[in-house]
């Protein structure tokens, strides 16, 4: 039996690229996910205007918000295989083309059925984003620079909602909500021009080499389901706020469209900056051998703080509620680096892609549930109190996932786990041989 390839043996020759070319690719990948989040947040930003024109109920809006995640979450795992099989560079370009066209077509939709179909199409296109970007980063960036590269990408996609809310709100206020979708979709397609000039190293367009633990070994790890539960909990409040915050501040707090754009946009900026700063601070603690303490302490603070923020937004006066919105964005931002870094540490280089694919599929089920359930609660009660209380309850589950179900944060010994699993079979084979005629 040949030994499984080591991480260094399976990594493609990133050294084929110059530093300038490498960071240009990182910038384009960051731009792709920035566009991804700008486009997915356009419908929530326009929700109150769409409701006024097309007479949708809050429940119908919740289904529209949720529909994006029906296809997005479902395709997370298979799209990773497709990107490996046919090339992540092509799949990312194809996905962006699909989601940009879906965004533009929202501007000509006049029925619930048409908008629902376009939200499903948007989810199909955007599902290519994270699997393809993760694959390409691993191909072109050396391990020692992956932290910085992922930090840049995370800042970009967390900054996307800020720009989408602010610029989209201004476009909608001056030119109507349909014009904003035409502008966003057309601008997204411009990314394809520089991307078409990118030349990746040999490994980026080859099929992945075999190696690492089998999928069944990954599925047996309690930590996998701990990180999946933790991400689901984190994503529930994140997607609840991303999809319903614009509507909430307009309908329940009396903000104008321009005021809504300013508030939500600035809160998303705080989120992105918090993630960038937290990643740098956590890395400093990790270098001192405090990875377990650093990541888990941040997750405890983020989830416990989110409970308090959700309750404050629901029950407190307007100044306190607005303050809690910004505090929540800080807490959401500081937890972002650990959401996937913890999984990468546990799984190691040979299993992290499959681990994160499963985790992200489970985590994005929150995007299916949170918007739809919120729409139902708002429709029944005519206010958001129940929705914020439910988000607080779900945030408590994250503490169990990140802290209790994940043991000491360290790479799992896949070779030892495999040897222990194969030992009974190895003992049975000699017994069978002795009993043969």
Buried (B, 14 or more C-beta within 10 A) or exposed (E): EEEBBEEEEBBBEBEBBEEEBBBBBBBBBBBBBBBBBBBBBBBBBBBBBBBEEBEBEBBBBBBBBBBBBBBBBBBBBEBBBBBBEEBBBBBBBBBBBBBBBBBBBBBEBEEBEEBBBBBBBBBBBBBBBBBBBBBBBBBBBEEEBBBBBBBBBBBBBBBBBBBBBBBBBBBBBEEBBBEBBBBBBBBBBEBBEEBEEBEBBEBBBEEBEEBBBEEEBBEEBEBBBBBBBBBBBBBBBBBBBBBBBBBBBBBBBEBEBBBBBBBBBBBBBBBBBBBBBBBEEBBEBBEEEEBBEBBBBBBBEBBBBBBBBBBBBBEEEEEEBBBBBBBBBBBBBBBBBBBBBBBBBBBBBBBBBBBBBBBBBBBBBBBBBBBBBBBBBBBEEEBBBBBBBBBBEBBEBBBBBBBEBBEEBEEBEBEEBBEEBEEEEEEEEEEEEEEEE
